[in-house]
């Protein structure tokens, strides 16, 4: 199965528990309006979700994140921390089958 996970953390746990699927978390940052009325589109963010059996629900799963600083393992909450509108409700999770399944 490939596609978008939209049912939250419980469904995500199923995919992280050794299924061999690639799970990617992404955030599309909406345009912001400047004082002069112009719209500015800033970059969103995307992370690879690490395989794991469990994670704290208030921090989210561990992810691999790249940006100004790179982390081999950080909580999803931390990784999306520079985007205040992202955590916890505006992150989309994408699942893709792999040869490891």
C-alpha positions, -999 to +999 in steps of 0.1 A: +000+000+000+012+035-008-006+068-001-013+094+025-020+086+062-047+108+074-059+090+105-032+101+130-007+085+153-024+051+158-023+044+121+013+056+118+023+031+145+012+003+122+035+014+095+065+020+117+065-014+133+088-032+109+066-033+078+094-023+055+074+007+042+090+041+036+072+068+056+078+105+049+064+134+068+058+167+050+044+201+058+033+226+031+036+261+046+008+283+034+016+317+019+018+346+043+006+381+036+031+409+042+021+444+055+021+458+020-004+431+009+019+409-011+019+372-006+051+354+002+055+316-002+081+302+022+096+267+021+078+239+039+096+209+054+099+171+048+115+144+070+120+106+067+103+088+096+126+062+112+113+026+119+104+022+155+082+002+178+068+030+199+071+067+204+058+093+229+026+107+215+034+143+226+067+143+207+059+121+177+081+095+161+118+099+155+127+113+121+158+119+100+158+157+092+180+179+071+181+217+072+204+243+087+213+215+111+211+178+102+199+152+127+200+114+123+173+111+149+151+138+163+114+139+174+090+150+148+079+178+170+115+191+172+121+186+135+091+207+125+097+232+154+106+261+131+072+259+115+048+268+143+016+259+123+029+224+115+029+205+147+009+185+154-021+188+131-008+200+097+019+173+090+009+149+062+024+114+062+031+096+030+036+058+028+053+040+000+060+003-005+096-009-008+114-041-016+119-046+022+082-056+027 
